[in-house]
Amino acid sequence: MWQEEVFEKIFRAMKNDSILLTYSTKGMVRRNMRNAGFMVEKLPGPPGKREITRAFKI
């Protein structure tokens, strides 16, 4: 589901200064986001989830 091609399509569809959040924190997902052009960071998650991933289109 989270192939690089999917993130490339999402990146192109988003406006500048948009934010994408996901509960997925796997390295492959973060790498594919970066390769698609996003700036990516891990954040503390909500109760019951240790971390989340936030990606920016700048």
N, C-alpha and C positions, 0 to 999 in steps of 0.2 A: 504494500500500500504506500509506503513512504519512499519510493524510488526517487532518484534525483530528478527525473523527468517530471514527476508530479510537482515537486517543489519549484521547478523552473516555470511551469504553467501558473502556479499560484503566485510566484514572484512577478510575472508579467501582468497578471490580473490586478495586483494590489497597487494602490497609490503610494507615492513617496510618503515617508513617515508613518506607514502602517505597521501594526504589530500582529504577529502570529504566535499563539500560545498552544502548547500541547503537553499532555501528561507524559508523553514518550521522552525518555532521556537517554536512550541507547546511543552509543557512539556513532553507529551507522546513520541514524536519523540526523544527528547534529552535523556530521560531515556532509551529508547530502544537502542539508539546508545551506551550509557555507558554500558548497560548490555551486549552488543555484544562485548565489549572490547575497544571501542574508547575512547580517551580523547576528551571531547566536550567543546566548548565555544561559546558564543554569540558575534557577532561583529556588528558594525554599518552597515546598508545595503546601497545599492546604492540609487540614487534618486528615490523616490516613494516607497521605502521599508524601514521600520524603522530598522529592524535587519535581520541578516542571522545567520545560524549555521555553524560552522566549526568543523570538527571532524578529529582527527589525528590517524593513526595507528603507534604506536611507537615500 
